[in-house]
Amino acid sequence: MTKKILAYIQEDLLNGSETIAAEDDLLTSGLLDSMAVMKLITFVEEEFKTAIPPEDMTIEHFMSVETIQAYLQSRNA
């Protein structure tokens, strides 16, 4: 899961211009803008077959790849 999300961010959203780690802050660091975050949410929904309700589209859940993974695991538990 982590590798797929990291690869998508690096290759599709950052166009291969940066290498990131799972713990890197994606939002407040400016790595991703709001459009990129929406693309990331769409990718996560499609790739992992889960619907993310609007109330869960928060900084807490999408701050880093680690927080995305933790969120997805909590939804599947």
DOVEXBA-968693 format. One record per atom (N, C-alpha, C): atom name; residue number from 1; y negated, x, z. Coordinates in nm, 4 decimals. Layout:
BEGIN
atomo: CA&num: NUM&north: Y&east: X&up: Z
...
***
This chain:
BEGIN
atomo: N&num: 1&north: 0.1188&east: 0.0822&up: 0.0000
atomo: CA&num: 1&north: 0.0000&east: 0.0000&up: 0.0000
atomo: C&num: 1&north: -0.1258&east: 0.0870&up: 0.0000
atomo: N&num: 2&north: -0.1322&east: 0.1827&up: 0.0903
atomo: CA&num: 2&north: -0.2494&east: 0.2699&up: 0.0998
atomo: C&num: 2&north: -0.2714&east: 0.3455&up: -0.0304
atomo: N&num: 3&north: -0.1650&east: 0.3999&up: -0.0860
atomo: CA&num: 3&north: -0.1785&east: 0.4778&up: -0.2091
atomo: C&num: 3&north: -0.2288&east: 0.3927&up: -0.3246
atomo: N&num: 4&north: -0.1813&east: 0.2691&up: -0.3351
atomo: CA&num: 4&north: -0.2255&east: 0.1798&up: -0.4430
atomo: C&num: 4&north: -0.3739&east: 0.1474&up: -0.4301
atomo: N&num: 5&north: -0.4170&east: 0.1183&up: -0.3087
atomo: CA&num: 5&north: -0.5574&east: 0.0838&up: -0.2862
atomo: C&num: 5&north: -0.6458&east: 0.2055&up: -0.3114
atomo: N&num: 6&north: -0.6070&east: 0.3201&up: -0.2591
atomo: CA&num: 6&north: -0.6842&east: 0.4434&up: -0.2825
atomo: C&num: 6&north: -0.6945&east: 0.4742&up: -0.4315
atomo: N&num: 7&north: -0.5830&east: 0.4638&up: -0.5020
atomo: CA&num: 7&north: -0.5830&east: 0.4932&up: -0.6454
atomo: C&num: 7&north: -0.6755&east: 0.3982&up: -0.7203
atomo: N&num: 8&north: -0.6715&east: 0.2698&up: -0.6863
atomo: CA&num: 8&north: -0.7584&east: 0.1733&up: -0.7523
atomo: C&num: 8&north: -0.9059&east: 0.2066&up: -0.7285
atomo: N&num: 9&north: -0.9407&east: 0.2348&up: -0.6044
atomo: CA&num: 9&north: -1.0804&east: 0.2661&up: -0.5725
atomo: C&num: 9&north: -1.1252&east: 0.3911&up: -0.6482
atomo: N&num: 10&north: -1.0465&east: 0.4959&up: -0.6389
atomo: CA&num: 10&north: -1.0837&east: 0.6236&up: -0.7014
atomo: C&num: 10&north: -1.0906&east: 0.6136&up: -0.8535
atomo: N&num: 11&north: -0.9907&east: 0.5516&up: -0.9149
atomo: CA&num: 11&north: -0.9826&east: 0.5497&up: -1.0603
atomo: C&num: 11&north: -1.0669&east: 0.4398&up: -1.1239
atomo: N&num: 12&north: -1.0642&east: 0.3202&up: -1.0672
atomo: CA&num: 12&north: -1.1315&east: 0.2072&up: -1.1309
atomo: C&num: 12&north: -1.2741&east: 0.1843&up: -1.0806
atomo: N&num: 13&north: -1.2944&east: 0.1978&up: -0.9510
atomo: CA&num: 13&north: -1.4271&east: 0.1694&up: -0.8971
atomo: C&num: 13&north: -1.5188&east: 0.2917&up: -0.8956
atomo: N&num: 14&north: -1.4615&east: 0.4093&up: -0.8730
atomo: CA&num: 14&north: -1.5422&east: 0.5317&up: -0.8688
atomo: C&num: 14&north: -1.5264&east: 0.6145&up: -0.9956
atomo: N&num: 15&north: -1.4519&east: 0.5633&up: -1.0925
atomo: CA&num: 15&north: -1.4311&east: 0.6304&up: -1.2223
atomo: C&num: 15&north: -1.3831&east: 0.7742&up: -1.2096
atomo: N&num: 16&north: -1.3037&east: 0.8014&up: -1.1071
atomo: CA&num: 16&north: -1.2486&east: 0.9352&up: -1.0881
atomo: C&num: 16&north: -1.3505&east: 1.0391&up: -1.0442
atomo: N&num: 17&north: -1.4706&east: 0.9940&up: -1.0080
atomo: CA&num: 17&north: -1.5765&east: 1.0887&up: -0.9723
atomo: C&num: 17&north: -1.5654&east: 1.1431&up: -0.8303
atomo: N&num: 18&north: -1.4889&east: 1.0753&up: -0.7444
atomo: CA&num: 18&north: -1.4758&east: 1.1192&up: -0.6052
atomo: C&num: 18&north: -1.3327&east: 1.0987&up: -0.5571
atomo: N&num: 19&north: -1.2942&east: 1.1827&up: -0.4635
atomo: CA&num: 19&north: -1.1668&east: 1.1665&up: -0.3956
atomo: C&num: 19&north: -1.1981&east: 1.1162&up: -0.2559
atomo: N&num: 20&north: -1.1291&east: 1.0130&up: -0.2150
atomo: CA&num: 20&north: -1.1541&east: 0.9573&up: -0.0825
atomo: C&num: 20&north: -1.0254&east: 0.9566&up: -0.0009
atomo: N&num: 21&north: -1.0420&east: 0.9440&up: 0.1288
atomo: CA&num: 21&north: -0.9292&east: 0.9350&up: 0.2210
atomo: C&num: 21&north: -0.9245&east: 0.7931&up: 0.2771
atomo: N&num: 22&north: -0.8115&east: 0.7546&up: 0.3306
atomo: CA&num: 22&north: -0.7911&east: 0.6190&up: 0.3813
atomo: C&num: 22&north: -0.8902&east: 0.5826&up: 0.4919
atomo: N&num: 23&north: -0.9368&east: 0.6813&up: 0.5660
atomo: CA&num: 23&north: -1.0283&east: 0.6523&up: 0.6774
atomo: C&num: 23&north: -1.1757&east: 0.6566&up: 0.6380
atomo: N&num: 24&north: -1.2064&east: 0.6929&up: 0.5145
atomo: CA&num: 24&north: -1.3460&east: 0.7027&up: 0.4705
atomo: C&num: 24&north: -1.4138&east: 0.5658&up: 0.4704
atomo: N&num: 25&north: -1.5387&east: 0.5642&up: 0.5155
atomo: CA&num: 25&north: -1.6206&east: 0.4440&up: 0.5179
atomo: C&num: 25&north: -1.6633&east: 0.4114&up: 0.3750
atomo: N&num: 26&north: -1.6207&east: 0.2985&up: 0.3244
atomo: CA&num: 26&north: -1.6494&east: 0.2601&up: 0.1863
atomo: C&num: 26&north: -1.7834&east: 0.1885&up: 0.1716
atomo: N&num: 27&north: -1.8271&east: 0.1226&up: 0.2777
atomo: CA&num: 27&north: -1.9422&east: 0.0340&up: 0.2661
atomo: C&num: 27&north: -2.0740&east: 0.0960&up: 0.3115
atomo: N&num: 28&north: -2.0825&east: 0.1326&up: 0.4385
atomo: CA&num: 28&north: -2.2111&east: 0.1843&up: 0.4869
atomo: C&num: 28&north: -2.2423&east: 0.3230&up: 0.4325
atomo: N&num: 29&north: -2.1411&east: 0.3919&up: 0.3786
atomo: CA&num: 29&north: -2.1651&east: 0.5227&up: 0.3181
atomo: C&num: 29&north: -2.2258&east: 0.5093&up: 0.1789
atomo: N&num: 30&north: -2.2172&east: 0.3880&up: 0.1226
atomo: CA&num: 30&north: -2.2696&east: 0.3658&up: -0.0110
atomo: C&num: 30&north: -2.1707&east: 0.3958&up: -0.1226
atomo: N&num: 31&north: -2.0459&east: 0.4276&up: -0.0884
atomo: CA&num: 31&north: -1.9451&east: 0.4534&up: -0.1920
atomo: C&num: 31&north: -1.9261&east: 0.3316&up: -0.2819
atomo: N&num: 32&north: -1.9206&east: 0.2131&up: -0.2208
atomo: CA&num: 32&north: -1.9025&east: 0.0903&up: -0.2969
atomo: C&num: 32&north: -2.0210&east: -0.0026&up: -0.2768
atomo: N&num: 33&north: -2.0672&east: -0.0619&up: -0.3868
atomo: CA&num: 33&north: -2.1716&east: -0.1634&up: -0.3755
atomo: C&num: 33&north: -2.1060&east: -0.3011&up: -0.3665
atomo: N&num: 34&north: -2.1856&east: -0.4056&up: -0.3592
atomo: CA&num: 34&north: -2.1296&east: -0.5395&up: -0.3386
atomo: C&num: 34&north: -2.0403&east: -0.5841&up: -0.4538
atomo: N&num: 35&north: -2.0746&east: -0.5490&up: -0.5760
atomo: CA&num: 35&north: -1.9900&east: -0.5854&up: -0.6901
atomo: C&num: 35&north: -1.8553&east: -0.5141&up: -0.6831
atomo: N&num: 36&north: -1.8566&east: -0.3877&up: -0.6451
atomo: CA&num: 36&north: -1.7323&east: -0.3109&up: -0.6323
atomo: C&num: 36&north: -1.6453&east: -0.3698&up: -0.5218
atomo: N&num: 37&north: -1.7060&east: -0.4149&up: -0.4150
atomo: CA&num: 37&north: -1.6293&east: -0.4756&up: -0.3054
atomo: C&num: 37&north: -1.5617&east: -0.6037&up: -0.3537
atomo: N&num: 38&north: -1.6319&east: -0.6835&up: -0.4325
atomo: CA&num: 38&north: -1.5709&east: -0.8058&up: -0.4852
atomo: C&num: 38&north: -1.4551&east: -0.7729&up: -0.5797
atomo: N&num: 39&north: -1.4701&east: -0.6692&up: -0.6600
atomo: CA&num: 39&north: -1.3605&east: -0.6250&up: -0.7474
atomo: C&num: 39&north: -1.2419&east: -0.5773&up: -0.6638
atomo: N&num: 40&north: -1.2710&east: -0.5074&up: -0.5555
atomo: CA&num: 40&north: -1.1658&east: -0.4598&up: -0.4663
atomo: C&num: 40&north: -1.0912&east: -0.5764&up: -0.4021
atomo: N&num: 41&north: -1.1645&east: -0.6768&up: -0.3575
atomo: CA&num: 41&north: -1.1015&east: -0.7942&up: -0.2968
atomo: C&num: 41&north: -1.0122&east: -0.8648&up: -0.3995
atomo: N&num: 42&north: -1.0607&east: -0.8796&up: -0.5213
atomo: CA&num: 42&north: -0.9805&east: -0.9416&up: -0.6270
atomo: C&num: 42&north: -0.8539&east: -0.8616&up: -0.6532
atomo: N&num: 43&north: -0.8672&east: -0.7287&up: -0.6588
atomo: CA&num: 43&north: -0.7512&east: -0.6423&up: -0.6779
atomo: C&num: 43&north: -0.6498&east: -0.6620&up: -0.5653
atomo: N&num: 44&north: -0.6967&east: -0.6608&up: -0.4426
atomo: CA&num: 44&north: -0.6074&east: -0.6754&up: -0.3268
atomo: C&num: 44&north: -0.5354&east: -0.8103&up: -0.3321
atomo: N&num: 45&north: -0.6088&east: -0.9169&up: -0.3644
atomo: CA&num: 45&north: -0.5463&east: -1.0487&up: -0.3728
atomo: C&num: 45&north: -0.4366&east: -1.0519&up: -0.4789
atomo: N&num: 46&north: -0.4662&east: -0.9966&up: -0.5952
atomo: CA&num: 46&north: -0.3688&east: -0.9986&up: -0.7044
atomo: C&num: 46&north: -0.2518&east: -0.9037&up: -0.6797
atomo: N&num: 47&north: -0.2804&east: -0.7836&up: -0.6362
atomo: CA&num: 47&north: -0.1771&east: -0.6817&up: -0.6176
atomo: C&num: 47&north: -0.0801&east: -0.7172&up: -0.5055
atomo: N&num: 48&north: -0.1332&east: -0.7743&up: -0.3981
atomo: CA&num: 48&north: -0.0505&east: -0.8008&up: -0.2806
atomo: C&num: 48&north: -0.0225&east: -0.9503&up: -0.2610
atomo: N&num: 49&north: -0.0524&east: -1.0291&up: -0.3630
atomo: CA&num: 49&north: -0.0184&east: -1.1724&up: -0.3651
atomo: C&num: 49&north: -0.0619&east: -1.2444&up: -0.2383
atomo: N&num: 50&north: -0.1887&east: -1.2288&up: -0.2049
atomo: CA&num: 50&north: -0.2417&east: -1.2946&up: -0.0866
atomo: C&num: 50&north: -0.3822&east: -1.3451&up: -0.1152
atomo: N&num: 51&north: -0.4121&east: -1.4627&up: -0.0693
atomo: CA&num: 51&north: -0.5463&east: -1.5182&up: -0.0830
atomo: C&num: 51&north: -0.6284&east: -1.4770&up: 0.0385
atomo: N&num: 52&north: -0.7477&east: -1.4269&up: 0.0124
atomo: CA&num: 52&north: -0.8360&east: -1.3860&up: 0.1214
atomo: C&num: 52&north: -0.9471&east: -1.4901&up: 0.1315
atomo: N&num: 53&north: -0.9489&east: -1.5649&up: 0.2426
atomo: CA&num: 53&north: -1.0512&east: -1.6682&up: 0.2572
atomo: C&num: 53&north: -1.1904&east: -1.6062&up: 0.2739
atomo: N&num: 54&north: -1.2944&east: -1.6771&up: 0.2307
atomo: CA&num: 54&north: -1.4306&east: -1.6227&up: 0.2401
atomo: C&num: 54&north: -1.4686&east: -1.5733&up: 0.3797
atomo: N&num: 55&north: -1.4226&east: -1.6429&up: 0.4821
atomo: CA&num: 55&north: -1.4588&east: -1.6015&up: 0.6186
atomo: C&num: 55&north: -1.3959&east: -1.4682&up: 0.6588
atomo: N&num: 56&north: -1.2955&east: -1.4227&up: 0.5846
atomo: CA&num: 56&north: -1.2329&east: -1.2930&up: 0.6132
atomo: C&num: 56&north: -1.2904&east: -1.1791&up: 0.5291
atomo: N&num: 57&north: -1.3825&east: -1.2092&up: 0.4402
atomo: CA&num: 57&north: -1.4442&east: -1.1060&up: 0.3563
atomo: C&num: 57&north: -1.5600&east: -1.0430&up: 0.4333
atomo: N&num: 58&north: -1.5216&east: -0.9643&up: 0.5332
atomo: CA&num: 58&north: -1.6202&east: -0.9054&up: 0.6242
atomo: C&num: 58&north: -1.6118&east: -0.7530&up: 0.6230
atomo: N&num: 59&north: -1.7168&east: -0.6924&up: 0.6741
atomo: CA&num: 59&north: -1.7202&east: -0.5458&up: 0.6846
atomo: C&num: 59&north: -1.6024&east: -0.4972&up: 0.7692
atomo: N&num: 60&north: -1.5708&east: -0.5693&up: 0.8751
atomo: CA&num: 60&north: -1.4624&east: -0.5281&up: 0.9634
atomo: C&num: 60&north: -1.3289&east: -0.5142&up: 0.8900
atomo: N&num: 61&north: -1.3047&east: -0.5997&up: 0.7928
atomo: CA&num: 61&north: -1.1776&east: -0.5969&up: 0.7204
atomo: C&num: 61&north: -1.1777&east: -0.5033&up: 0.6004
atomo: N&num: 62&north: -1.2961&east: -0.4701&up: 0.5480
atomo: CA&num: 62&north: -1.3028&east: -0.3921&up: 0.4241
atomo: C&num: 62&north: -1.3850&east: -0.2641&up: 0.4372
atomo: N&num: 63&north: -1.3995&east: -0.2155&up: 0.5586
atomo: CA&num: 63&north: -1.4766&east: -0.0932&up: 0.5837
atomo: C&num: 63&north: -1.4093&east: 0.0301&up: 0.5246
atomo: N&num: 64&north: -1.2778&east: 0.0353&up: 0.5317
atomo: CA&num: 64&north: -1.2030&east: 0.1516&up: 0.4823
atomo: C&num: 64&north: -1.0672&east: 0.1030&up: 0.4320
atomo: N&num: 65&north: -0.9962&east: 0.1894&up: 0.3674
atomo: CA&num: 65&north: -0.8615&east: 0.1542&up: 0.3224
atomo: C&num: 65&north: -0.7728&east: 0.1267&up: 0.4440
atomo: N&num: 66&north: -0.7927&east: 0.1989&up: 0.5519
atomo: CA&num: 66&north: -0.7158&east: 0.1745&up: 0.6750
atomo: C&num: 66&north: -0.7384&east: 0.0334&up: 0.7276
atomo: N&num: 67&north: -0.8642&east: -0.0124&up: 0.7288
atomo: CA&num: 67&north: -0.8919&east: -0.1463&up: 0.7807
atomo: C&num: 67&north: -0.8399&east: -0.2545&up: 0.6865
atomo: N&num: 68&north: -0.8418&east: -0.2277&up: 0.5563
atomo: CA&num: 68&north: -0.7843&east: -0.3220&up: 0.4599
atomo: C&num: 68&north: -0.6342&east: -0.3355&up: 0.4851
atomo: N&num: 69&north: -0.5680&east: -0.2241&up: 0.5020
atomo: CA&num: 69&north: -0.4242&east: -0.2255&up: 0.5268
atomo: C&num: 69&north: -0.3925&east: -0.2989&up: 0.6565
atomo: N&num: 70&north: -0.4679&east: -0.2720&up: 0.7619
atomo: CA&num: 70&north: -0.4448&east: -0.3397&up: 0.8902
atomo: C&num: 70&north: -0.4669&east: -0.4903&up: 0.8760
atomo: N&num: 71&north: -0.5695&east: -0.5284&up: 0.8029
atomo: CA&num: 71&north: -0.5961&east: -0.6705&up: 0.7806
atomo: C&num: 71&north: -0.4799&east: -0.7365&up: 0.7070
atomo: N&num: 72&north: -0.4339&east: -0.6738&up: 0.5991
atomo: CA&num: 72&north: -0.3238&east: -0.7304&up: 0.5221
atomo: C&num: 72&north: -0.1969&east: -0.7414&up: 0.6060
atomo: N&num: 73&north: -0.1701&east: -0.6406&up: 0.6866
atomo: CA&num: 73&north: -0.0511&east: -0.6452&up: 0.7714
atomo: C&num: 73&north: -0.0621&east: -0.7569&up: 0.8752
atomo: N&num: 74&north: -0.1816&east: -0.7798&up: 0.9286
atomo: CA&num: 74&north: -0.1988&east: -0.8866&up: 1.0266
atomo: C&num: 74&north: -0.1813&east: -1.0230&up: 0.9619
atomo: N&num: 75&north: -0.2183&east: -1.0377&up: 0.8373
atomo: CA&num: 75&north: -0.2022&east: -1.1667&up: 0.7651
atomo: C&num: 75&north: -0.0560&east: -1.1920&up: 0.7328
atomo: N&num: 76&north: 0.0204&east: -1.0863&up: 0.7117
atomo: CA&num: 76&north: 0.1601&east: -1.1008&up: 0.6743
atomo: C&num: 76&north: 0.2532&east: -1.1050&up: 0.7951
atomo: N&num: 77&north: 0.1977&east: -1.0847&up: 0.9138
atomo: CA&num: 77&north: 0.2809&east: -1.0814&up: 1.0349
atomo: C&num: 77&north: 0.3212&east: -1.2212&up: 1.0787
***
